[in-house]
Amino acid sequence: MSNVITQNWPPKPTFTEKELGDISGKVVIVTGGYSGVGYQLSKILYAANATVYIAGRREQVGLDAIKAIKAAHPDSKGRLEFLQLDLADLSTIKASAEAFLAKESRLDVLWNNAGVMSVPKGDSGLTKQGHESMVGVNCLGPFLFTKLLHPLLESTAKSSPPGSVRVVWLGSIMIQLMAPKYGMDVDNFDFKKSKPMLTTRYSISKAGNLFIGSEWAKKDAKNGILHLTVNPGNLRTPLQRGMSVFEKYAITWLLHEPIYGAYSELFAGLSPDVRPEDSGRFIIPWGRFGTTRPDIDAGGLVSQNGEPSRAAKFFEYCEEQTKAYA
C-alpha cells in the first residue's frame, strides 16, 4: 500500500530541465512525442539542444507540435524531425525504422512513450494484424521498433560513455493495481482463451513492457545498452480520450500535469544517477527507483523451478509475433 501511495503522491522531482544541462550531439526518439507527456519531454530535449525525432502516426499533428516547440525555444541549437510510425500495424514499422536509419548514424535514447489505454467506441479493439490493441500497440509495436533500431543503439553504445545509451519502456501504477497474479497468464497472451476487462488488459500490457525491458536488459548487459521501465505517474493526457465522462470524473483528483510525467521519463533516459548496473529496474514518479508487486518482481521476472520466467516467455512471444516483419 505504501508503494502505491508514494507513486500517487510523489515527492518533488530532482532531475528536471534545470539539472539536464546541454545535450548537444545526442540523437533521440520520442514515440508519441506530439502530445501529452511525450510533447513535454520533446520540448525539454529540444531546448537542451538535442536532435529529437517525434514519432507517431499523425503527421500533421506532429508537424504542428514541432512548429510550437520551435516557437517556444527559438534559441535552441537542436533539431526537430517528424518520423512516421504506426505501432498498430507491424507491417509498416520496418519502413519507419529504415527512414530513421537513412538519416542518422547514432541513437542515444529511445523513449517508447506512445501507447493506448482505452478503446474508442466503435473501434474493433484489434491491431492491423489482429492482435488485441493494448498488447499490440503497447508491447508488440515498440518491441519490433526497438529490435530494428538495436544495431544502431549497439554501435552508439560502443563509442559513448557507459550507461548513456538507453531504451525507456512505459509501465504504469496499474501493474500494481490491476495486473493478475505474476503479471499475466502465460497461456493467454493473445486473450483467446479468455478476455479480461479493458483495465486488466491495459495492466497486463504494462506488465508486458516491464517484462520486455527486463529481458532486454539481460540480453544487452554486455552491449552497453540500458533498459528501464518507468511509471510516468497519474497524469492528465490524451490517453483518457476514450474514457466515459464518469470514468474521467472519478480519477480527476488523482491526476497531475503532464510535465511531471516528462520528468519521470527524463530521469530514466538521461539522469547520471542511473548507472549500468541499474539496467532492468523500475522507475517511479517523479524519477526514483521503485518496485512493482512482490509476485511480479519475483514470480514474473525470475525463473521458477528451472522454468523460464514469465518475462522470458512473453519476450519469446513478442519475438514470434513480430519476426515476420523484421
C-alpha positions in Angstrom: 0.0 0.0 0.0 2.8 2.4 0.8 4.3 1.8 -2.6 1.0 2.7 -4.3 0.6 5.8 -2.1 4.1 7.2 -2.9 3.5 6.7 -6.6 0.2 8.6 -6.4 1.6 11.4 -4.4 5.3 11.6 -5.1 7.9 14.0 -3.7 9.2 16.8 -5.9 11.3 15.8 -8.9 15.0 16.1 -8.5 16.0 15.8 -12.2 14.4 18.4 -14.5 15.4 20.7 -17.3 17.4 22.7 -14.7 19.6 19.7 -13.9 19.8 18.4 -17.5 22.2 20.8 -19.0 23.3 20.9 -22.6 22.9 17.6 -24.5 24.1 18.8 -27.9 25.1 15.9 -30.2 22.6 13.5 -28.7 20.0 11.9 -31.1 16.8 10.7 -29.5 13.4 9.4 -30.5 10.2 10.0 -28.5 7.3 7.9 -29.8 4.1 9.8 -29.3 6.1 12.9 -28.8 3.5 15.3 -30.2 1.0 15.1 -27.3 0.8 14.7 -23.5 3.9 13.6 -21.7 5.7 13.0 -24.9 5.2 16.5 -26.1 6.5 17.9 -22.8 9.5 15.6 -23.0 10.3 16.6 -26.5 10.2 20.3 -25.5 12.7 19.7 -22.8 15.1 17.7 -25.0 14.9 20.2 -27.9 15.5 23.2 -25.5 18.7 21.3 -24.3 19.9 21.2 -28.0 19.3 17.6 -28.8 18.2 16.2 -32.2 14.7 15.0 -31.4 12.6 12.7 -33.6 8.9 12.9 -32.8 7.5 9.6 -34.0 3.8 8.9 -34.5 1.1 8.1 -37.0 -0.5 11.6 -37.2 1.9 13.6 -39.4 0.1 17.0 -39.3 -0.3 16.8 -35.5 3.5 16.1 -35.3 4.4 19.0 -37.6 2.2 21.3 -35.6 3.9 20.2 -32.4 7.3 20.8 -34.0 6.3 24.3 -35.0 5.0 25.1 -31.5 8.2 23.7 -29.8 10.4 25.7 -32.1 8.5 28.8 -31.4 8.8 28.2 -27.6 12.5 27.7 -27.8 13.9 29.9 -30.6 17.4 29.9 -29.3 17.8 26.1 -29.3 20.7 24.7 -31.4 18.9 21.3 -31.6 16.8 19.8 -34.4 13.3 18.5 -34.6 12.1 15.9 -37.1 8.8 14.0 -37.6 9.0 10.3 -38.1 6.0 8.4 -39.4 5.3 5.4 -37.1 2.1 3.3 -36.7 2.5 0.9 -33.8 -0.8 -0.7 -34.6 0.4 -2.0 -37.9 3.5 -4.2 -37.7 3.9 -4.3 -41.5 4.8 -0.5 -41.5 7.3 -0.4 -38.7 10.3 -1.6 -40.7 9.9 1.3 -43.1 9.8 3.8 -40.2 13.0 2.4 -38.7 14.7 2.4 -42.1 13.7 6.1 -42.6 15.4 7.0 -39.4 18.5 4.9 -40.1 18.8 6.5 -43.5 19.2 9.9 -41.8 21.2 9.2 -38.6 24.4 7.5 -37.6 23.7 7.3 -33.9 20.8 6.9 -31.5 21.4 7.7 -27.8 18.0 7.3 -26.2 14.8 5.7 -27.4 11.7 6.6 -25.4 8.9 4.1 -26.2 6.4 6.6 -24.9 3.4 6.1 -27.1 0.6 3.8 -26.1 -3.2 3.3 -25.7 -5.2 2.7 -22.5 -8.8 2.6 -23.9 -10.7 1.5 -26.9 -12.8 4.3 -28.5 -16.5 3.5 -29.1 -17.0 1.6 -32.4 -13.3 0.5 -32.6 -12.6 -3.2 -33.1 -10.0 -3.2 -30.3 -7.7 -5.0 -32.7 -4.5 -4.0 -34.5 -4.0 -4.4 -38.2 -2.6 -7.9 -37.6 -5.5 -8.9 -35.4 -3.7 -8.6 -32.0 -5.6 -7.1 -29.1 -4.9 -3.4 -29.2 -3.4 -3.0 -25.7 -0.8 -5.7 -26.2 -0.3 -4.8 -29.9 0.3 -1.1 -29.6 1.9 -1.0 -26.1 4.1 -4.1 -26.5 4.4 -5.7 -29.9 4.9 -2.5 -31.9 7.5 -1.0 -29.6 9.3 -4.3 -29.3 9.6 -4.5 -33.1 10.7 -0.9 -33.5 13.4 -1.4 -30.8 14.6 -4.6 -32.4 15.0 -2.9 -35.8 16.9 0.0 -34.2 19.0 -2.2 -31.9 22.1 -2.4 -34.2 22.4 1.4 -34.2 21.9 1.5 -30.4 24.6 -1.0 -30.0 27.1 0.8 -32.3 26.3 4.1 -30.5 27.0 2.5 -27.1 30.4 1.4 -28.3 31.6 5.0 -28.7 29.6 6.5 -25.8 30.1 6.8 -22.0 29.0 3.7 -20.2 25.3 3.7 -19.3 24.4 6.6 -21.6 22.6 4.7 -24.3 19.2 3.7 -23.1 15.8 2.4 -24.1 12.8 3.5 -21.9 9.7 1.4 -21.7 6.4 2.7 -20.3 4.9 1.0 -17.3 2.1 2.1 -15.0 0.9 2.0 -11.5 -1.8 -0.2 -12.9 0.7 -3.1 -12.8 0.3 -3.0 -9.1 -3.4 -2.3 -9.0 -5.0 -4.5 -11.7 -2.5 -6.9 -13.3 -3.3 -10.6 -12.5 -1.0 -12.7 -10.3 2.6 -12.8 -11.6 1.6 -10.1 -14.1 0.0 -12.2 -16.8 -1.3 -15.6 -17.8 1.4 -17.3 -20.0 -1.3 -19.4 -21.6 -3.4 -16.4 -22.6 -1.0 -13.8 -24.2 -3.4 -13.3 -27.0 -6.6 -13.3 -24.9 -8.1 -16.0 -27.0 -8.7 -18.3 -24.0 -10.5 -15.6 -22.1 -10.7 -11.8 -22.5 -10.3 -9.8 -19.3 -11.9 -6.4 -18.8 -10.3 -3.5 -20.5 -8.4 -2.1 -17.5 -7.0 -5.5 -16.8 -5.8 -5.9 -20.4 -4.2 -2.5 -20.1 -2.5 -3.5 -16.9 -1.2 -6.7 -18.5 0.2 -4.8 -21.4 2.1 -2.6 -18.9 3.4 -5.6 -17.1 4.4 -6.8 -20.5 6.6 -3.7 -21.0 8.2 -4.3 -17.7 8.9 -7.9 -18.8 10.3 -6.8 -22.2 12.6 -4.2 -20.6 13.8 -6.7 -18.0 14.7 -9.3 -20.7 16.3 -6.8 -23.0 18.4 -5.6 -20.0 19.7 -9.2 -19.6 20.5 -9.6 -23.3 22.1 -6.2 -23.6 24.2 -6.4 -20.4 27.4 -6.8 -22.5 26.3 -4.4 -25.2 26.3 -1.2 -23.1 22.5 -0.5 -23.7 20.4 0.2 -20.6 16.7 -0.7 -20.5 14.5 1.0 -17.9 10.7 0.7 -17.3 9.1 3.8 -15.9 5.7 4.6 -14.4 5.4 8.2 -15.5 2.7 8.9 -13.0 -1.1 9.6 -13.0 -1.4 12.4 -15.5 -3.9 14.5 -17.4 -3.1 13.3 -21.0 -4.9 12.4 -24.2 -4.7 8.8 -23.1 -8.0 9.4 -21.3 -9.8 10.4 -24.5 -11.6 7.1 -24.8 -12.9 7.1 -21.2 -16.5 7.9 -20.3 -17.4 11.2 -18.6 -18.0 9.2 -15.4 -14.6 7.5 -15.6 -12.8 10.8 -16.2 -14.6 12.4 -13.3 -13.7 9.5 -11.0 -10.0 9.8 -11.5 -9.6 13.6 -11.9 -8.5 14.1 -8.3 -5.6 11.7 -8.8 -4.1 13.4 -11.9 -1.1 15.6 -12.2 0.1 17.8 -15.1 1.9 16.1 -18.0 5.2 17.9 -17.3 5.7 15.7 -14.2 5.5 12.6 -16.2 8.1 14.0 -18.5 10.4 14.4 -15.5 9.9 10.7 -14.7 10.9 9.7 -18.3 13.7 12.3 -18.4 15.2 10.7 -15.3 15.0 7.2 -16.8 16.6 8.4 -20.1 19.3 10.8 -19.1 19.9 11.0 -15.3 23.5 10.4 -14.3 22.1 8.7 -11.2 21.1 5.8 -13.4 24.1 3.5 -13.7 24.8 0.5 -15.9 24.0 -1.9 -13.0 20.6 -0.3 -12.8 19.5 -1.7 -16.2 16.2 -3.6 -16.0 15.0 -1.6 -13.0 11.6 0.0 -12.5 11.4 3.8 -12.0 8.5 5.6 -10.3 7.3 9.2 -10.2 8.9 11.7 -10.5 12.2 9.9 -11.1 13.1 7.3 -8.4 13.9 3.7 -8.3 11.0 1.5 -7.1 9.3 -1.8 -7.3 6.0 -3.2 -8.5 4.4 -6.1 -6.6 6.3 -9.0 -4.9 4.6 -11.6 -7.0 5.6 -9.8 -10.2 9.1 -8.8 -9.2 9.8 -12.4 -8.2 7.3 -14.8 -9.9 7.1 -12.7 -13.0 10.6 -11.7 -13.6 12.6 -14.6 -12.1 12.7 -18.2 -13.3 10.9 -20.7 -11.1 11.9 -24.3 -10.6 14.1 -24.2 -13.6 11.3 -23.0 -15.9 11.7 -19.8 -17.9 10.2 -16.8 -16.2 7.0 -15.2 -17.4 9.1 -12.3 -18.6 11.2 -14.7 -20.8 8.1 -16.4 -22.1 6.4 -13.1 -23.0 9.6 -11.9 -24.7 9.7 -15.0 -26.8 6.0 -14.5 -27.7 6.9 -10.9 -28.9 9.7 -12.4 -30.9 7.4 -14.9 -32.5 4.7 -12.4 -33.3 7.0 -9.8 -34.9 9.6 -11.9 -36.6 7.8 -11.9 -40.0 8.0 -8.1 -40.0 11.7 -7.7 -39.1 
